[in-house]
Amino acid sequence: MAEHSTEPNIQPDQPSTDLKVGQETRVQDFPWWFVALILIAIFAGFMIYTTENYRDAFNFIRIGLKVTIQVSLISYAIALVIGLLAGLGRISRNVFIKNAARLYIELIRGVPMLVLIFFIALVGVPMIVDGINSFGLWLGAKGLTGVSAAFTLFNNQSIPMKARAIVALSVTYGAFLAEIFRAGIQSIGRGQMEAARSLGMSYGQAMRFIILPQAVRNVLPALGNDFIAMVKDSSLVSLLAVRDIAQVARLYAGSTFRFREAYVTLAAMYLIMTVVLSLVVQAIERRLRKND
């Protein structure tokens, strides 16, 4: 006769196992790196607040903070316009416009940013000014003295380095933003353009009211990340003697020989700005996912 087992059939505790796995997943996915970044920023701020040498360095360097913010905001606003136009040019059916936009993007992406800033500020802007002046002189030779005066008002000495730096950053970042806009526009299905055209909209109206609002919404986090990158790259304009925080930190270190205090404070200021902007970008991303 077969023997029957008297041991109870114990089922595994499935809910508790799932809970444990879920907790391990949350621990692994938690952004510990970001917490460490915030702690580093807090520690740097504490050092600046409590140590006299660091506090003196901060009080001196913060003078250039206004210039850094101005250069970043103005350059990015202009770069958005350039990037949008170049992005639309990349998807244009016009052969000339499409190739001109592609040429601009590849030229900018193929040259280091530092070289571009020097070239645009010290070569490109003077060439444009000389061209405008030559056109004004040509108009004057034709007898249009009233009109020619408007083209000969400026010379290379009258254009400050700050304005040249803004032009350089705008042109440089316009190429990177162009690819972001192009990807955002192409992420929208072709059916929406066809539907808009079937309703009687022109191509421009469909792009303005249907495609671009959705494309901008899709690429908004990428645009925010590029703005953070521009804030950091704005330090390169210090090489043009623009008195941003990087240039002021160099002047402070050179005059006091407190290199540690100057550059630790400078790094902390950039870190705090980028952390705050990163939190803003993350909040925008969460809001967009929630709406989706």
Secondary structure, 3 states (H helix, E strand, C coil): CCCCCCCCCCCCCHHHHHHHHHHHHHHHHCCHHHHHHHHHHHHHHHHHHHCHHHHHHHHHHHHHHHHHHHHHHHHHHHHHHHHHHHHHHHCCCCHHHHHHHHHHHHHHHCCCHHHHHHHHHHHHHHHHHHHHHHHHHHHHHCCCHHHHHHHCCCCHHHCCHHHHHHHHHHHHHHHHHHHHHHHHHHCCCHHHHHHHHHCCCCHHHHHHHHHHHHHHHHHHHHHHHHHHHHHHHHHHHHHHCCCCHHHHHHHHHHHHCCHHHHHHHHHHHHHHHHHHHHHHHHHHHHHHHHHC
